Amino acid sequence: MMDYVNAFVSMLNGMSPYLLLGFLIAGVLHAFVPSTIYSRYLAGTGLRPVVTAAAFGIPLPLCSCGVLPTAVALRRSGASRASSTSFLIATPQTGVDSIAATYSMMGLPFAILRPVAALVTALFGGLAVGHWERKGALGDVAGDANYEFSELPRGFWNKVIETFKYGFFDMMQSIGRWLLIGLVVATLITVLLPDDFFSTYARWPLLNMFIIVLVAVPMYVCATGSIPIAAALMLKGMSPGCALVLLMAGPAANVASMFVVNNAFGRKATIIYLLSIIGGAIGFGLLVDYWPGLRETFTAALPCHVMQHGMHASWFNTVCSVALISMIVVALGAKYMKSYQIKHNKTTAMKEFKVKGMMCAHCKANVEKGLAALPGVEKVTVDLAKGTALVEGSVPDQLIIDCIEDLGYQYVP
C-alpha cells in the first residue's frame, strides 16, 4: 500500500508548483484578455489568420470539450472555417498549465516540442480546410446559435477576483477530476508494471503509436491529465515518440468533440481535423524516435527523480501539493453539492433534458447561455455532474432539443 502512496505523492509533489502557476496564468488570460479579440484577428482566409489562431490557442488552458463552444463562437463571430479549425486543433493539445507541468515531469525537450507540434499540426489542418473552403467543397455548416462571448469584469480588483476564481475554482471543477484520474493511473502503472515492460515491444514503435491513437483519440483525457500517464509509461520502457503521440492525440480529440466538429464545420472538415491530429502525432512521434540523437535526448531529459524521490520534496512542494488537492476537493465538492441541491430543489414546472457531451464548466456555461436565450425560457439550470438541463418556461420541447444540438451537444431521449 505504501508503494502506491509514495508513487502518488511523488508525482503530485513534482507537478503541483507548476500546475498552480499554470492555473494562475490561465486565470489572468481569462480575466484580462477580451475574448472578442480572437474573432477580430481570425477573420479572412489565407495563412495569417490560421497562424494567428494557432498562436492564440496554444497558451489557452482549454480541454478538447471546453474549446468547442469557443471555436464555434469564433466561427459564428466572423472567423474563417480555416482559422477556427486551426484554433480547434492547437488549443486542447497544450496550454500554459500543461506546458509547465510537462516541464516538471518530462523535461525541457518535451515542454518545447509539445507546443511546437501543436502549432505545426494546427497549421496543416487549418490550411487544408482553407484550401477546400476556397474550392467550395466543404458544404454548409450548422446555423447560427445564440452564443456570445462573455464580457470581462469591470474594474481592476474585480478582474483580480475573477482571475483567482477562474484559475483556482472553475478550472479545478473542469479538469480536477481528470487530473486526479491521470495521477492514479500513473501510480498504478508505476507500481504494477515491471520496469522493462515496454522494452519487449520496442522493435515496433509504429505499431505502438497506432495502438495509442486507437485508444487515446475516442476517449477523453485533458492535456494536463495525460502528462503523468505518459511519464509513467516512459519509465516502463515506452519510447519518447510513443509518449508524445499520447500527449498530442489524447487531449486533442474525443467522441464528443468529433460530433460537435461535424455538426458545426461539416463532415469533410471533421475528416481533415482528425487526419491532422493523428498524422501530426504519429509524424512527430516518428521524428523523435528515429531522428539521430533525439530519442536519447528526450529519454535522458525525463526527470525520473521527480517520481522516484518526490517523497523527499521541499516544504514548498509539499505546501503546493496540499493547496492543490485542497482546491480540487473544494471545487469538486461544490460541483456535486450543486448537483444535490438541483435534484432536491427541482420543481414540477421544470422540464429535464439529458444532454450528452458536456464535460467541463465551459460546456455547462454554453448550454445554459444558449437555452436561456430561447424565447419563453424563464430559468435554466444545468447539472454538469449528471449531464442534465432543467428548463422552466413556456417553450416547446423540440425547440429546446434543436438548441441543444445546434450548440454541438446530443440530446438523449
RAFENFEN-V423735 format. One record per residue. RES is the residue in three letters. PHI is phi in radians with two decimals (* if undefined). PSI is psi in degrees with one decimal (none if undefined). NEAR is the number of other C-alpha atoms within 8 Angstrom. Layout:
RES/PHI/PSI/NEAR + RES/PHI/PSI/NEAR
This chain:
MET/*/-40.7/4 + MET/-1.13/-28.4/5 + ASP/-1.09/-40.9/7 + TYR/-1.15/-44.3/10 + VAL/-1.10/-45.6/8 + ASN/-1.08/-43.2/9 + ALA/-1.14/-42.8/13 + PHE/-1.11/-48.0/12 + VAL/-1.15/-35.4/10 + SER/-1.07/-48.1/15 + MET/-1.15/-40.7/14 + LEU/-1.09/-44.7/10 + ASN/-1.10/-34.2/16 + GLY/-1.26/-32.3/14 + MET/-1.63/-32.0/11 + SER/-0.99/-44.3/13 + PRO/-1.07/-39.5/11 + TYR/-1.26/-36.1/11 + LEU/-1.13/-44.4/12 + LEU/-1.09/-40.3/12 + LEU/-1.10/-43.6/10 + GLY/-1.10/-41.5/14 + PHE/-1.12/-36.3/13 + LEU/-1.13/-46.7/12 + ILE/-1.10/-37.9/11 + ALA/-1.06/-41.7/15 + GLY/-1.11/-39.2/15 + VAL/-1.11/-45.5/12 + LEU/-1.05/-40.7/9 + HIS/-1.18/-42.3/10 + ALA/-1.51/-26.3/13 + PHE/-1.94/-14.5/8 + VAL/-1.85/116.8/9 + PRO/-1.09/131.3/9 + SER/-1.13/-30.4/9 + THR/-1.16/-13.7/7 + ILE/-1.14/-27.3/8 + TYR/-1.15/-50.0/10 + SER/-1.13/-28.1/13 + ARG/-1.13/-35.6/9 + TYR/-1.81/-0.5/9 + LEU/-1.91/5.4/16 + ALA/-1.35/161.2/11 + GLY/1.58/173.5/7 + THR/-1.98/175.5/11 + GLY/1.75/-171.6/8 + LEU/-1.28/-41.5/7 + ARG/-1.01/-52.5/7 + PRO/-1.14/-29.8/14 + VAL/-1.19/-44.6/18 + VAL/-1.12/-44.1/11 + THR/-1.08/-41.4/11 + ALA/-1.09/-43.9/14 + ALA/-1.14/-42.0/18 + ALA/-1.14/-36.8/9 + PHE/-1.15/-40.1/10 + GLY/-1.34/-31.8/12 + ILE/-0.99/-46.8/16 + PRO/-1.38/-13.0/10 + LEU/-1.26/132.9/12 + PRO/-1.52/61.9/12 + LEU/-1.96/135.5/10 + CYS/-1.44/-179.9/13 + SER/-1.19/-19.1/16 + CYS/-1.67/-34.9/15 + GLY/-1.18/-26.5/13 + VAL/-1.33/-19.8/13 + LEU/-1.07/-53.7/12 + PRO/-1.08/-32.1/13 + THR/-1.17/-43.9/8 + ALA/-1.14/-41.3/12 + VAL/-1.14/-40.6/10 + ALA/-1.11/-39.2/11 + LEU/-1.03/-45.6/13 + ARG/-1.06/-42.9/12 + ARG/-1.46/-2.8/9 + SER/-1.84/10.0/7 + GLY/2.03/-8.0/10 + ALA/-1.24/147.5/15 + SER/-1.23/161.0/12 + ARG/-1.16/-31.6/12 + ALA/-1.14/-48.1/15 + SER/-1.21/-34.4/19 + SER/-1.13/-39.4/17 + THR/-1.17/-41.0/14 + SER/-1.04/-44.4/17 + PHE/-1.09/-40.4/15 + LEU/-1.17/-33.0/13 + ILE/-1.41/-42.9/16 + ALA/-1.28/-40.2/16 + THR/-1.10/-51.0/20 + PRO/-1.28/-16.2/17 + GLN/-1.24/-23.2/18 + THR/-2.72/-174.6/17 + GLY/2.95/165.2/15 + VAL/-1.05/-35.7/14 + ASP/-1.22/-43.6/16 + SER/-1.30/-30.5/14 + ILE/-1.11/-45.4/13 + ALA/-1.10/-43.3/13 + ALA/-1.20/-34.7/15 + THR/-1.10/-42.6/14 + TYR/-1.07/-40.5/11 + SER/-1.19/-34.5/12 + MET/-1.83/-25.2/16 + MET/-2.17/-2.6/14 + GLY/1.65/169.7/13 + LEU/-1.14/-41.0/9 + PRO/-1.00/-44.1/10 + PHE/-1.15/-39.8/12 + ALA/-1.11/-30.1/13 + ILE/-1.45/-46.8/8 + LEU/-1.21/-32.3/8 + ARG/-1.04/-52.1/14 + PRO/-1.19/-30.6/12 + VAL/-1.12/-44.6/8 + ALA/-1.12/-39.5/12 + ALA/-1.07/-41.3/16 + LEU/-1.10/-47.0/12 + VAL/-1.14/-46.4/9 + THR/-1.14/-35.5/13 + ALA/-1.17/-40.4/16 + LEU/-1.12/-43.3/12 + PHE/-1.08/-49.2/9 + GLY/-1.13/-43.4/15 + GLY/-1.13/-43.7/15 + LEU/-1.19/-35.5/13 + ALA/-1.13/-44.3/10 + VAL/-1.10/-41.0/13 + GLY/-1.07/-38.0/13 + HIS/-1.08/-48.5/8 + TRP/-1.27/-27.2/10 + GLU/-1.16/-42.4/11 + ARG/-1.16/-30.0/7 + LYS/-1.43/-5.2/6 + GLY/1.22/28.6/7 + ALA/-1.76/5.0/7 + LEU/-1.72/-9.8/10 + GLY/1.36/-175.2/6 + ASP/-1.43/159.0/6 + VAL/-1.94/172.7/8 + ALA/-1.09/153.1/9 + GLY/-1.18/170.5/6 + ASP/-1.11/148.3/6 + ALA/-2.07/163.0/9 + ASN/-1.43/70.2/7 + TYR/-2.15/131.8/8 + GLU/-2.32/152.6/5 + PHE/-1.20/147.3/7 + SER/-1.24/144.1/5 + GLU/-1.44/147.3/6 + LEU/-1.28/146.7/9 + PRO/-1.11/147.6/8 + ARG/-1.59/144.3/6 + GLY/1.58/141.4/6 + PHE/-1.07/-47.5/6 + TRP/-1.21/-32.1/6 + ASN/-1.13/-35.7/9 + LYS/-1.21/-37.1/13 + VAL/-1.09/-44.8/10 + ILE/-1.07/-43.7/8 + GLU/-1.13/-34.0/11 + THR/-0.99/-50.9/14 + PHE/-1.26/-35.4/11 + LYS/-1.13/-46.8/10 + TYR/-1.21/-48.1/12 + GLY/-1.17/-41.9/15 + PHE/-1.91/3.3/13 + PHE/-2.26/-59.6/12 + ASP/-1.07/-44.3/11 + MET/-1.21/-32.7/12 + MET/-1.13/-37.4/14 + GLN/-1.14/-36.5/14 + SER/-1.29/-47.1/11 + ILE/-2.08/-1.8/11 + GLY/-1.00/-45.4/11 + ARG/-1.11/-42.1/11 + TRP/-1.24/-32.2/10 + LEU/-1.13/-44.9/12 + LEU/-1.11/-40.8/9 + ILE/-1.07/-42.9/9 + GLY/-1.06/-42.1/13 + LEU/-1.16/-40.0/14 + VAL/-1.16/-44.8/9 + VAL/-1.08/-42.8/9 + ALA/-1.11/-37.7/15 + THR/-1.09/-45.6/12 + LEU/-1.10/-41.3/10 + ILE/-1.08/-45.2/11 + THR/-1.07/-41.9/12 + VAL/-1.49/-40.3/10 + LEU/-1.54/-35.8/6 + LEU/-1.43/138.8/9 + PRO/-1.15/154.3/7 + ASP/-1.10/-26.8/7 + ASP/-1.82/23.5/8 + PHE/-0.98/-49.4/9 + PHE/-1.49/-8.7/9 + SER/-1.08/-30.9/9 + THR/-1.10/-31.7/7 + TYR/-1.83/12.5/8 + ALA/-1.14/-19.5/10 + ARG/-1.28/-14.8/5 + TRP/-2.17/63.1/7 + PRO/-1.10/-34.8/11 + LEU/-1.15/-40.8/8 + LEU/-1.08/-42.2/7 + ASN/-1.04/-40.3/10 + MET/-1.14/-41.9/12 + PHE/-1.12/-38.5/9 + ILE/-1.12/-42.4/8 + ILE/-1.08/-42.4/11 + VAL/-1.09/-44.5/13 + LEU/-1.08/-33.3/8 + VAL/-1.48/-42.5/8 + ALA/-1.39/-37.1/12 + VAL/-1.13/-47.6/14 + PRO/-1.23/-28.7/9 + MET/-1.50/169.2/10 + TYR/-1.76/125.5/12 + VAL/-2.60/131.3/10 + CYS/-1.43/165.0/14 + ALA/-1.07/-36.8/15 + THR/-1.37/-41.0/11 + GLY/-1.16/-22.5/15 + SER/-1.35/-17.7/15 + ILE/-1.14/-54.1/15 + PRO/-1.07/-31.4/12 + ILE/-1.16/-47.1/13 + ALA/-1.10/-41.3/13 + ALA/-1.13/-43.0/13 + ALA/-1.11/-39.8/12 + LEU/-1.16/-37.0/13 + MET/-1.14/-37.2/12 + LEU/-1.19/-16.3/10 + LYS/-1.72/12.3/14 + GLY/1.84/-2.6/12 + MET/-1.16/143.3/12 + SER/-1.22/151.6/12 + PRO/-1.08/-29.9/13 + GLY/-1.13/-41.8/15 + CYS/-1.13/-39.4/13 + ALA/-1.09/-38.6/14 + LEU/-1.15/-36.7/14 + VAL/-1.04/-43.8/16 + LEU/-1.09/-42.5/14 + LEU/-1.17/-29.9/14 + MET/-1.56/-51.6/14 + ALA/-1.34/-37.1/15 + GLY/-1.03/-54.1/18 + PRO/-1.29/-20.4/17 + ALA/-1.41/-19.6/15 + ALA/-2.64/153.0/14 + ASN/-2.72/176.5/13 + VAL/-1.04/-43.1/10 + ALA/-1.10/-42.8/10 + SER/-1.16/-36.9/12 + MET/-1.13/-37.3/10 + PHE/-1.11/-43.7/10 + VAL/-1.17/-44.4/12 + VAL/-1.06/-42.3/13 + ASN/-1.09/-40.0/11 + ASN/-1.24/-38.1/12 + ALA/-1.63/-27.0/12 + PHE/-2.07/-17.2/12 + GLY/1.83/160.6/14 + ARG/-1.15/-43.7/9 + LYS/-1.17/-38.6/7 + ALA/-1.13/-35.2/12 + THR/-1.14/-40.5/12 + ILE/-1.10/-44.3/8 + ILE/-1.09/-41.7/11 + TYR/-1.01/-47.9/11 + LEU/-1.21/-42.8/9 + LEU/-1.12/-35.2/9 + SER/-1.14/-44.2/12 + ILE/-1.16/-49.6/13 + ILE/-1.18/-47.7/10 + GLY/-1.11/-41.4/8 + GLY/-1.12/-43.3/12 + ALA/-1.09/-48.4/14 + ILE/-1.19/-39.3/13 + GLY/-1.06/-47.5/8 + PHE/-1.22/-32.9/12 + GLY/-1.10/-43.7/15 + LEU/-1.15/-36.4/11 + LEU/-1.05/-45.4/10 + VAL/-1.14/-40.4/12 + ASP/-1.35/-27.4/11 + TYR/-2.01/-15.8/8 + TRP/-1.21/131.5/9 + PRO/-0.94/123.2/5 + GLY/1.53/-19.7/6 + LEU/-1.21/-43.5/11 + ARG/-1.01/-45.8/14 + GLU/-1.14/-37.7/7 + THR/-1.12/-46.0/9 + PHE/-1.19/-38.5/13 + THR/-1.18/-42.8/10 + ALA/-1.18/-28.6/7 + ALA/-1.38/-12.6/10 + LEU/-1.10/116.8/10 + PRO/-1.35/77.0/11 + CYS/-1.03/-27.3/8 + HIS/-1.10/-24.3/7 + VAL/-1.06/-39.2/13 + MET/-1.60/-25.8/11 + GLN/-1.57/-28.2/9 + HIS/-2.22/19.0/9 + GLY/-1.12/-19.2/13 + MET/-1.14/-21.2/9 + HIS/-1.77/26.9/5 + ALA/-1.16/161.6/12 + SER/-1.19/167.5/6 + TRP/-1.07/-31.7/6 + PHE/-1.12/-46.2/7 + ASN/-1.08/-39.3/12 + THR/-1.13/-43.3/10 + VAL/-1.08/-42.9/8 + CYS/-1.10/-39.8/12 + SER/-1.13/-44.8/12 + VAL/-1.09/-42.3/8 + ALA/-1.11/-43.6/8 + LEU/-1.10/-49.0/10 + ILE/-1.10/-39.3/8 + SER/-1.09/-43.1/8 + MET/-1.12/-40.9/11 + ILE/-1.13/-43.4/13 + VAL/-1.09/-44.6/8 + VAL/-1.11/-46.0/8 + ALA/-1.13/-47.0/12 + LEU/-1.21/-35.0/12 + GLY/-1.07/-43.1/8 + ALA/-1.13/-36.7/8 + LYS/-1.10/-48.0/11 + TYR/-1.38/-26.0/9 + MET/-1.16/-38.8/8 + LYS/-1.08/-40.6/9 + SER/-1.07/-41.0/12 + TYR/-1.12/-43.2/8 + GLN/-1.15/-39.6/8 + ILE/-1.06/-44.1/10 + LYS/-1.07/-41.7/7 + HIS/-1.55/-12.0/6 + ASN/-1.80/5.9/6 + LYS/-1.15/132.9/7 + THR/-1.81/164.5/5 + THR/-1.18/-19.2/5 + ALA/-1.37/-11.3/6 + MET/-1.54/135.1/10 + LYS/-1.74/135.3/8 + GLU/-1.80/131.6/8 + PHE/-2.20/128.4/11 + LYS/-1.45/124.3/10 + VAL/-2.06/122.3/13 + LYS/-1.73/135.7/10 + GLY/1.97/-6.9/9 + MET/-1.43/123.2/11 + MET/-2.27/-9.6/10 + CYS/-2.63/178.2/12 + ALA/-1.10/-29.7/12 + HIS/-1.15/-41.4/11 + CYS/-1.09/-45.0/12 + LYS/-1.01/-48.8/13 + ALA/-1.11/-37.2/8 + ASN/-1.11/-45.9/11 + VAL/-1.18/-43.2/11 + GLU/-1.06/-44.8/12 + LYS/-1.21/-40.5/10 + GLY/-1.14/-44.8/14 + LEU/-1.22/-36.9/13 + ALA/-1.12/-24.0/10 + ALA/-1.42/-9.1/8 + LEU/-1.23/139.9/9 + PRO/-1.11/131.4/5 + GLY/1.69/-11.8/7 + VAL/-1.40/125.6/14 + GLU/-1.72/-33.7/8 + LYS/-2.70/139.5/8 + VAL/-2.28/130.5/12 + THR/-2.29/120.6/9 + VAL/-1.83/126.2/11 + ASP/-1.74/98.9/13 + LEU/-1.16/-37.5/13 + ALA/-1.07/-36.8/7 + LYS/-1.77/-7.9/6 + GLY/1.20/43.4/11 + THR/-2.25/155.9/11 + ALA/-2.17/125.1/13 + LEU/-1.78/122.8/12 + VAL/-2.12/130.4/14 + GLU/-2.06/132.8/11 + GLY/2.47/171.7/10 + SER/-1.62/83.5/6 + VAL/-2.43/135.1/10 + PRO/-1.06/142.8/6 + ASP/-1.03/-39.6/6 + GLN/-1.13/-34.0/6 + LEU/-1.14/-39.1/8 + ILE/-1.15/-43.9/11 + ILE/-1.08/-44.0/9 + ASP/-1.07/-40.0/8 + CYS/-1.12/-43.7/11 + ILE/-1.02/-43.6/15 + GLU/-1.32/-31.4/10 + ASP/-1.15/-30.6/13 + LEU/-1.32/-9.5/12 + GLY/1.81/9.9/12 + TYR/-1.93/173.0/14 + GLN/-1.95/132.8/9 + TYR/-1.52/130.2/11 + VAL/-1.90/114.1/7 + PRO/-1.05/none/4
